[in-house]
C-alpha cells in the first residue's frame, strides 16, 4: 500500500496547497492513506475543529500535531471526540486526546499512527519518546504491523536515533517540525522507511512559513515581532511510502515537493 505523509501544514496557504495538489498526487501514486502534520494549520500556529474538518474534506485521513497543538485551546475538546487527530503520545497521561491511533483505510486495512515530541531544544518537558514509542508499538502490533511514526522534533540527531532505535518494528518514521525538507530519505537496514524531516506545506517565499521581513527584523533588533503567515511560492512537501501489507516493511520512500501554479 502507498501512504502519503505531508509535512507541516502552515496556515491558509498550506491548506490551499492540499486543496489544489492532493487530488493529482493521490492519482499519480495510487495513494491509499494520507497522513498530515497539521499543528500549524490555523493561522500558522495551532489547529481548530473547523480546520480539522476542512482537512478531512480535502482528503486527509489522520492528522498529527506537535508542540503547537495547544495554541488554539478549543482543540482540547475536539481531541477527546476523535481517533483521527492525535497529539504527542509522550505528553503527560492526563493531557487531552490520544497519542496514537489505529484506523482503517477505505480498503479495510488497519494502519497504526503514533505521534511523538522530541526533547532536545524543545519547550516542553515531556516523557522519553524512545521508551514511549517502545510501549506503544507493542500494543499496536496486536492489531496491525503497518505503523507510521511522526517524530516532531528539532534535533536531527534525535530523529535519526529514533529511526534506528525502532528500525524493523514499524513501517516508517517521518520527522516533522523544522519546516525544511531533508534529502536523506531511505529504507533503513531492517525495513523501516525514514526521513529526518518532511518539510513544509505552505508558503516557501518565507522564513519557515512566516513573512521573511518580520523574522529578519526580529533577528536584527532582538525585539518581539508579531509573526504573519506568508503567501508566496506555495508548495506541498512530503513523502510517499510503499509498504508491504503482509510484513509491514517498507519497500521504498519517495520525497515529494510540488508547487501550486
N, C-alpha and C positions, 0 to 999 in steps of 0.2 A: 504494500500500500504506500501511497505518497502523502506525506504530511508537509504542509507549508507552515513554517514558523516565521512570523512577521515581527521585525524589530520595532522598538519603542514607537508607538503611535503618538505624534505630538499635535495636539490641538485640531482645529478645523482642517488645516492643510493635510494632516495625516489621515484624517477620516475621508477627505476628498480623494486622496491617493488610493485608498482602498476601494472607494466607490467606482473610480474610473478604471483601475488597473486589475483588480482582483478577478473579475469575470473571465478576462482573457488568459490570465495566469492559470486559473483553475482548469480551463480547457487545454491549454498548451501542455501542462504537466500532469493531466488527469488526477487532480488533487482530490483526495478522499476526506481530508480533515484539515481545518485551518485553526492554528493557534496564534494569538497575537498578544503582545505585551501592551497594555492599554493604560498604564498608570499616569500617563501624561496627556490623555486624550481630551480632557476637559480644560480648555484654555491653557494648555501647556503644563498643567500641574493638577493631578488628581483625576478622578473619574466620577461620573454621576450615573444614576439609574437610567436616565433618558439616553445618555450616550452609550451605555451598555446595550440598550435595546436597538439603537441605531446600528452599532457594530454587528450585532447578531443579524439584523435585517440585511446587512451588506455581505453576509456570508461567513463571518467568523463563528467558530464553534465553541471555543473556550478562550477566556481572557485571563491572562496573568497580570500581576502588578509588581510592586516593589516598595521602596522607601517612601514614595509619594502617595501610597494608597489612601492615607487618612487626610490628605489635603482638602478634600471635599467630604466633610464628616457625614453627609447624608448617605454615603455609600455603606455605612455600617449596617443599616437596616436591610439594605438590598443584599449584602453579602450573606445574611442569615437565611435568605429565601431561595438561593440558587446554588446548584452544583457546577455551574458553568463559568463562574467568576471566582477566582481564588486569590488569596493574599499569601505572603511568605509563610511557610509552614513553621519556621523557626522563631516566629513571634511567640510571646507567652501563650500558654494554652487557653487562657480566658479571653484572648483577643477575638473580636467579631469575625465570623466567617470561618472558612476552611483553607488549609494549606495544600491540599491535594484532592484530586477527584478521579473517578473512573466514569467515562461516558461512552456511549455507543455512537459509531458513525452511522450514516444512512444505510450502509450495508450490514449493520448489526455487529460490527467488530468493536470490541472493547479496547479503549485506549486510556491509559493512566497518565495524568499530568501532575507534576509536582512543581511547586514554586518555592524558591529559597532566596534568602537575602544574605549577601556577604557581610563579613565583619571588619575587613581591612579598609580603613579610610571611610567608613560609613557612619551615619549619625545615630543609628540605633544599636543598643546593646542587646543583641539577640542571642539565642542559643546557637550552639555549634552546628553549622549547616551540614557538615560531614556526618556527624552522629545522627542528626535528624533525618537525613536522607537514608541512611542505612536502615533505620527502623521503619520508615515508610515503604521503602522498596519491598521489604519482606511482607508487608501487609498487602500491597497491590498485587504481588506475584500470585496470590491465591486466586485472583480473578483474571489477570492477563499478563503476558510477557511483553506487551507493547507499552513502553513507558518513556515519556519525554520529560526532561527536567529543564526548567527555566531558572538559571542561576543569575540572579540580579545582583551584580557586584561591580565594584570599582576596579579592584586589582586584577590584572590579567593573570598573575601567578595563582591567585586563589581559585579562579575559574578553571584554569588548566589543571591544577592539582585535583580539583573535584572531579574533572573528567576522567583522569587516570585512576582515581580512587574507586570509582564505580564502573569502570570500563568492563563491558561484558555482561553487566547486570541490568542495564537499561538500554533502550534503543538509541537515545540521543541526549546529549547535554548541550544546550544552547545558552550562550551568555547574552545578557542584556544590561542596560543602564548607561553605558558611556556614550551612546548615540553615534558611535563611529564604528563602521563595519571593519572587521579584521579579515585578513586574507589567509587564514590558517585552517580553513575547513578541511576536515579529514575524517576517515573512519579509523578509530583507534585500534590497536592490535587485537583486542578481544571482541570487537564488533559494535562498539558504541560510536555513533556519529557525533562529531564535536566541532564547535566553532566558538572562539573566545567571545565575540560579540556580533550579533545580527545586524547592528547598525540602527538607523533611524528611519521611520516612515513619516515624512513631513517635509518642511522647507529646508533645503540644503544650502541656500544662499543665506547663511546664518552662522551663529555660534551655537552648536548643538540644539538648533531649533528656535533660538531667540534672536531678536533683532541685533545684528552684529555691532552696530554703533553704540548701543546701550551697554553691551558687555565690554567693549573696548574701553569705554569711558569709566566703567567700574574698575577695571584693571589699572588704568592710568591714575585715577584720583583716589582710589581706595574708599570711595563713598558708596552707600547703598543706592542701588538703581532699580527701579521697577522694571521687571522683565516683561517683554512683549513678544508674543509669538510672531515669527517672521512669515513671509508669504511667498517668497520666490524659490524657483528651482525645486519643485515638489517631486519627491521620489518615494518609491516603496523599496525598502531594504529587507532582506530576509534570507531564508534558505529552504530549499526543497529536499526532503529526506525520504529516500526509498527504503522501506523496511520490509524484511521477510516476515510475513504474518505467522508463519509456522514456528519461527525461532525467536522473534523479537529483535533479531540482529539487523543492523543497518547494512544495506548494500552500497549506498552512496549518499553523498551530501553535495548539493549544488548551490553555491552562493548566488544570490539574486539581487539585482538592482535595476529597477525600471523607473523611467521618468514620465511624469504627466506632461503631455504636449500642450 
